[in-house]
Amino acid sequence: MNNTIMYKGYIGSIEFSEEDCIFFGKVLGIRSLISYEGENAKELLDDFHGAVDDYLYVCKSEENSNNSPAAKINI
């Protein structure tokens, strides 16, 4: 099982809570904490995509130039 997902260059983790019977994760490689969840794979992906889109909208609204995913940073 792959434990990460990608959307628009952002990588997200995938975890499962047996206690709550829910999938959840967070966007990796950025300073902000962005989390998402779903009761199944489709819900998890939809919430992940929505979370990334919301993050990009907020960054654009705030003219935050540090919104690039870590995977795209050249050192």
CORTAMO-V964511 format. One record per pair of residues at least 4 apart in sequence whose C-alpha atoms are under 6 Angstrom apart, sorted by the first residue. I is the first residue (numbers start at 1). J is the second residue. If there is no record, write none. Layout:
i=I j=J
i=I j=J
This chain:
i=3 j=13
i=3 j=14
i=4 j=12
i=4 j=13
i=4 j=14
i=5 j=11
i=5 j=12
i=6 j=10
i=6 j=11
i=10 j=69
i=11 j=27
i=11 j=28
i=12 j=26
i=12 j=27
i=12 j=28
i=13 j=25
i=13 j=26
i=14 j=24
i=14 j=25
i=15 j=23
i=15 j=24
i=15 j=25
i=16 j=22
i=16 j=23
i=17 j=21
i=17 j=22
i=22 j=38
i=22 j=39
i=23 j=37
i=23 j=38
i=23 j=39
i=24 j=36
i=24 j=37
i=25 j=35
i=25 j=36
i=26 j=34
i=26 j=35
i=27 j=34
i=29 j=70
i=36 j=47
i=36 j=48
i=37 j=44
i=38 j=43
i=38 j=44
i=47 j=51
i=59 j=63
i=59 j=64
